[in-house]
């Protein structure tokens, strides 16, 4: 087994996933970047990670940085993703389960939040996909005494966000993380991060007025950055004494 630890980052070619990939590569990790549609973007990121890393070239058939296509809506694809990471990189120490889904709806209208297809896709992507990924990765993380970290949301602890389905399924994800932490102990740590509004491709769909209203409601009068959250993800990966924890990162938005 190659000595340098390996982190798998899903939905990793842009936004928070890419920020985490860059940070992990700077801290001695080998990184597998998962993507679904943006192959060119993922491959460009992998080249950038190699330039940021101080690691020597991997030995034998192992690799330091790879991009792997997989659809997180498919349980079979999720299993194949994990199998490919271990085959190409030799081990698995950290899974940052960063995938998710939402559709923007009017949060002041019940009628606009009762589309069954929204609820089905939100539950599949925001809850089940994380469970399937943990299930596929468990035996590998058990060997390395690794960790599994998900991206939840402020919307899972406070009535906010893009839709009712999103908030409810993110709350379910936080409960899933707590349950998995119990089931996976003592060898595997399971935690989540819950950012407020992030100005990613998804976050930029909010209007400028909505973004400013969010910023003004935070106690720190700032919008959380993907770099802020990536630092916390790295901290959870390194901390050996935290499990079942949801780290709320909202610049004080949720404080009364």
N, C-alpha and C positions, 0 to 999 in steps of 0.2 A: 504494500500500500504506500503510495506517494505520501510524504510527510506533510506537505502543505495542505491546509484545510480547503474544502470545496464548498462554495455557496451556490445554490440554485435560486435564481430570482425569476419568478414568473411575471408575465406582462412587463418584461424588463428592458425593452428597447427604447423607452422614452419616459419622461416624467419622473415619478418617485422611483420606479424600478431602475432606470438608468442612473439616477443619482446614487442609489444604494450600490449598484454595480461598481461605479467609479470609486466610491469610498472603500468598499471591501477590497478592491484590487490594490489600493494604496496601502492597505493594512495587512498584506501578506496572504490574502485569500486568492485561490483560483476560482473563477466565476463561470457558471453556465447561465447564459441569458436566454430565457424563453420568449418567443414571439409567436404571433399567429399569422399576420398578414404582411408585416413590414420587414421583409428579409434583408433588403439593402440597408435599412437603418440599423438593424440588429448587427449585421456584419461590420458596418462602420464603427459601431460602438465597441465590438470585440477588438478591433484594431486599436482603438483608443485605449482600451483597458490594458492591452499589452504594453503600450507606451507608458502608462502610469505605474505599472507594476515594477517592483524591484526584484521579483523572483527570477531565479535562473530558469532556463528552458526546462520544461518537464522531461523526465526520462522515459525511455521505452515507448510504449504506445499511448501513454497518458498525455493530456493536453492541459494547458493553463487556462485558456479561455475559449469558449465555444458558444455558438448561437444554435439553438434547437427549436424548430417549429413544432408547435403542438396547440391544439384547440382545447382550451380549458373547459369548454362545455361538453367535452367527450371524456368519459371515464377511461376508455381504452387509450386515448391519446395521452392522458395524464400518466397512466402506467408506463406507456412507452417512453414518455419524456424522462421519467425517473430512471428507467432501465438504461437509456442512452447516456444519461449523465454519468452513471456509475461505470458503464462500459468504457466511455471515452476518458474519464477522469480518475477512475480507480477508487473513489470513495465519495461520501456525502456527509457533510458536517452541519450545514445550515440550509434550511429551506425558508426563503422569504416568499410567502404565498401572497402575492400582491395583486392578483387578478380580481376583477369585480365587474359589475354592470349596473347601469341605471338608465332610466328614460325620464327626461324632465317632464314633470306634471305640476299642476297648480296645487300648491300645498294648502290653499284655502278652500279647496273644493273636494268634497267626498266623491262627487260624480266623476271627477277627472282622475280618480285613483282606484277605480274598480275594474280595470282591464285585466282579465285573467292572464293574458300572455305576458304582461308586465310582471305579475306576481310569480309566474312559473319561471321565467328567465332570471329574475332577481334571486329567487331562492336557489336555483341551480348554480348560478355563478357566485353568489355571495355567501352561500352556506355549503351546499353539497360539494362543489369543486374543491373547497378547502379540506373537507373530510376525505374525499377520494385521494387527494394529494398526500395528506398525512398517512393514510392507509398504505399507499404505495411506497412512501419513503421510510416508514417506521423501522423496518428491519435494518436499513442502512444507518439511520440516525442512532439506533440502539447500539450498533457496533462502535460508533465514534462518540457516544454520549453527547449527541448534538442537540440542536434546537430547531423548533418550528415556529415561525413568526408570521402572523397574518396582518394585513391592512384592513382594519375595521373603519370606524368613522365616528366623528362627533354626532352624526345623525343617529347612531345606535344608542346614544345615551341622552340625547336631547331632541326635542321635536324641531327638526331643521332638515336641511338637505334638499335633494332634487325631487323626491317623491316619497309617498307613504310606503310603497313596497321597498324602496331602498332603505329607509330608516328601520323598518321592522326586520328586514333580513340582516342588516348590519347588527342589530341588537341580538338576533339569533346567533350570528357569528361569534359575538363576544361570549355568549353562553357556551357555544361549541368549544371555544378555546379553553374555558375553565374545565369543561368535562374532559377534553382530551388531555389536559395537564394532569388530571387525576389518573386517567387510564394509562398514560405513557410514562409516568413516574416509575422508578427513580432515575432512569437513564436519560430520558428526553425531557427537555424543558419546552413548554408551549406558552406563548404570549402573543399579545396583539398590540398594535399601535392604532390610536384613533385620532387622526388629524381633523382639524377643522377644514375650512375651505383651502384647497391647494390650487394654484394657478397652473394646472396642467391642461392638456387638451380638453379634458372634461370640465375642469373648473372654469376655463375661459368661456364656456357656454353661458355662464351667468352674465347678466347685464352689468355694465359699469356701475349702475345705481345699486344693484344687489351686492356687488363686491364691496363697495364703499360702506353700505349699511352693515355688512358683516364686520368690516374692519372697525367701524365706530363702536360696535357692540362689544368688541374684545376689550379687556382691561388694559392690555398692552398697546392697543391701537396699532396693531400690525396683523398682517396675514401670514400665517405659518408658511415656511418655504419647504420645498422638497429636500433641501440640504439639512434643514432642522430635523426632519423626520428620519432621514437616512442615518444621521448621527445616533438617533435613539435606537434604530434597528440594529446598528452595529453594537451599541451598548448592551442590548438584550442578548445578542449573539455571544458576547464575551462574559456577561454576568452569569456566574454559576449558581446564584442563590435566588433567582426570580423565576417563578412559574405560575401559570394561571392568572397573570396580571394583564390588565388592559391599561395601557399608558395613554391618557388623554392629552393631546397636544393641540390646544385651541386658543392659545394666547389669552386665556382667561374668559373666553366667550361664555362658558357655562357657569361662571361664578354668579351668585345672586348679589 
